[in-house]
């Protein structure tokens, strides 16, 4: 009977150690997953920023795709902004 109790205790200790190891492994995997999720979120933010920049560039270039035309549009917008600023100051 004492031997049975001793065997049961040894089995419980072995089971505890096994579960403890598995728990540590799962915690490591969880941390790795969280890191990957954060990296993916950062990548998504960067890609969305690039998409916005491409949309803006496309809007400036218009249908023609001409850099000269885009530059002209930007210069015109700058002149309009300068005019608004001067009106606000005066």
PLY file of the C-alpha trace (Angstrom):
ply
format ascii 1.0
element vertex 90
property float x
property float y
property float z
element edge 89
property int vertex1
property int vertex2
end_header
0.00 0.00 0.00
2.82 2.39 0.86
4.46 1.41 -2.43
1.25 2.27 -4.32
1.12 5.70 -2.71
4.78 6.25 -3.58
4.12 5.23 -7.23
1.08 7.51 -7.42
3.09 10.43 -6.06
5.87 9.78 -8.62
3.30 9.64 -11.42
1.73 12.90 -10.22
5.15 14.57 -10.08
5.96 13.32 -13.59
2.58 14.55 -14.87
3.13 17.92 -13.16
6.59 18.28 -14.74
5.17 17.37 -18.14
2.36 19.93 -17.86
4.80 22.52 -16.53
7.08 22.00 -19.56
4.13 22.15 -21.96
2.92 25.35 -20.29
6.35 26.95 -20.76
6.40 25.89 -24.41
2.93 27.33 -24.98
3.91 30.59 -23.32
6.91 30.85 -25.65
4.74 30.14 -28.68
2.21 32.73 -27.51
4.92 35.38 -27.16
6.25 34.55 -30.63
2.73 34.83 -32.04
2.22 38.17 -30.36
5.49 39.43 -31.82
4.47 38.22 -35.28
1.08 39.92 -34.93
2.75 43.20 -33.96
5.15 42.91 -36.91
2.20 42.26 -39.24
0.33 45.27 -37.83
3.35 47.48 -38.47
3.64 46.09 -42.00
-0.07 46.75 -42.62
0.31 50.34 -41.43
3.32 50.85 -43.70
1.51 49.31 -46.68
-1.56 51.47 -46.06
0.71 54.53 -45.96
2.27 53.47 -49.27
-1.20 52.97 -50.78
-2.22 56.46 -49.64
0.94 57.90 -51.18
0.27 56.09 -54.45
-3.32 57.34 -54.49
-2.11 60.87 -53.87
0.51 60.57 -56.59
-2.08 59.17 -58.96
-4.42 62.05 -58.16
-1.71 64.57 -58.94
-0.63 62.83 -62.12
-4.19 62.45 -63.33
-4.97 60.45 -66.41
-1.93 61.61 -68.33
0.62 60.34 -65.85
2.82 63.32 -66.66
5.24 64.52 -64.02
5.26 67.97 -65.61
1.50 68.19 -65.28
1.67 67.06 -61.66
4.36 69.64 -60.92
2.20 72.30 -62.52
-0.78 71.30 -60.38
1.33 71.41 -57.21
2.74 74.82 -58.12
-0.78 76.12 -58.76
-1.94 74.81 -55.39
1.03 76.45 -53.67
0.20 79.77 -55.33
-3.41 79.47 -54.18
-2.28 78.69 -50.63
0.10 81.66 -50.67
-2.73 83.88 -51.90
-4.99 82.67 -49.08
-2.27 83.29 -46.51
-1.68 86.82 -47.79
-5.43 87.53 -47.66
-5.59 86.27 -44.08
-2.65 88.45 -43.05
-3.94 91.61 -44.73
0 1
1 2
2 3
3 4
4 5
5 6
6 7
7 8
8 9
9 10
10 11
11 12
12 13
13 14
14 15
15 16
16 17
17 18
18 19
19 20
20 21
21 22
22 23
23 24
24 25
25 26
26 27
27 28
28 29
29 30
30 31
31 32
32 33
33 34
34 35
35 36
36 37
37 38
38 39
39 40
40 41
41 42
42 43
43 44
44 45
45 46
46 47
47 48
48 49
49 50
50 51
51 52
52 53
53 54
54 55
55 56
56 57
57 58
58 59
59 60
60 61
61 62
62 63
63 64
64 65
65 66
66 67
67 68
68 69
69 70
70 71
71 72
72 73
73 74
74 75
75 76
76 77
77 78
78 79
79 80
80 81
81 82
82 83
83 84
84 85
85 86
86 87
87 88
88 89
